[in-house]
Amino acid sequence: MTHIATHETSKADGSPTSRRRLLLTLPAIGFTGLAAVFAWGIGRDPNQLPSALIGKEVLRFALPPVEGRTLGLATKDLHGEVSLVNVFASWCVACRAEHPLFMRLARDKSVPIHGLNYKDRPQDAAKWLNTLGDPYTRTGADRDGRVAIDWGVYGVPETFVVGTDGRIAHKHIGPVTEQALRETILPLVERLRQQAKGGTS
């Protein structure tokens, strides 16, 4: 009697009907998983994705200047004052959208902006800056993209806020907007400056 019951259970588990039921259930499970991921992502700002480097010191690097410039960019240049580091390229369409904002910041001397030129041909980077204007205090040529990888860059443009201690305080993915400047980046710059002076955060 026991033998018969065991045999029937095994038969049921491997029967065509059971396999068909499993095949019908798998898409529903997959859809449920995707729906959960989608629901988690709703309302999250893709420009405010967390970075593992927030709060950490910039890794050691030293880049030569972009063609036609005299000042390159290195780790030591990111200590002593709050600054922005903007990852850009001449072939980056979205970089053109944010560029006027950086030109305005440079004119107003609101905050030093350093450029990290990503995987660009020297002549193209020089032409781009000569044509659109150069808002950068220093501009490093990251020809092979290795420094950008160390910074955790996903693509261009990306902009980082770096504190006086050389630690990354904020990462903005995509073109910087007027709203991002007004509501997030410039207030953070001011808070970091106050903290450096020993003021309240």
NORRARA-V796896 format. One record per residue. D_FIRST is the distance of its C-alpha to the first C-alpha in Angstrom with 1 decimal. Layout:
d_first->(D_FIRST	D_FIRST)
This chain:
d_first->(0.0	3.8	5.4	5.3	6.5	8.8	10.0	10.9	12.7	14.7	15.6	16.9	18.9	20.7	21.1	24.8	24.5	23.6	26.4	28.8	28.1	28.9	32.0	33.2	32.7	34.7	38.1	37.7	37.0	40.0	42.2	41.4	42.3	45.6	46.4	46.1	48.4	50.8	50.9	51.6	54.5	56.2	59.4	59.6	63.0	62.5	65.9	64.8	61.8	61.5	62.7	61.6	65.3	66.5	68.3	68.6	71.7	72.4	71.6	74.7	76.1	79.5	80.2	83.5	85.3	84.8	87.5	90.8	89.8	90.9	88.3	84.8	81.9	80.5	78.5	81.8	83.0	80.2	81.4	84.1	83.7	81.0	80.5	78.4	77.0	76.5	74.5	76.1	76.9	79.4	76.6	74.7	75.4	74.1	76.5	79.4	78.2	78.4	81.5	84.1	82.5	82.9	86.5	87.2	85.7	87.9	91.0	90.3	89.5	86.5	84.4	84.7	82.5	81.5	80.2	77.5	77.9	74.6	74.5	77.8	80.5	83.6	85.9	83.5	83.0	86.8	87.5	85.0	86.5	90.0	89.4	87.3	88.8	87.7	86.5	85.2	87.0	85.2	83.2	81.0	80.0	76.4	76.5	73.1	71.3	70.2	71.9	70.2	66.8	67.6	68.4	65.0	66.7	64.3	67.2	70.7	72.2	71.0	73.2	72.9	74.8	75.8	77.2	80.2	78.0	76.6	73.2	71.5	71.3	70.1	68.8	69.5	67.7	69.5	73.1	74.7	75.6	78.3	75.7	74.0	77.4	78.5	75.3	73.7	75.7	79.2	78.2	76.1	79.1	81.2	78.7	78.5	82.3	82.5	79.9	81.9	85.0	83.3	83.0	80.0	77.1)
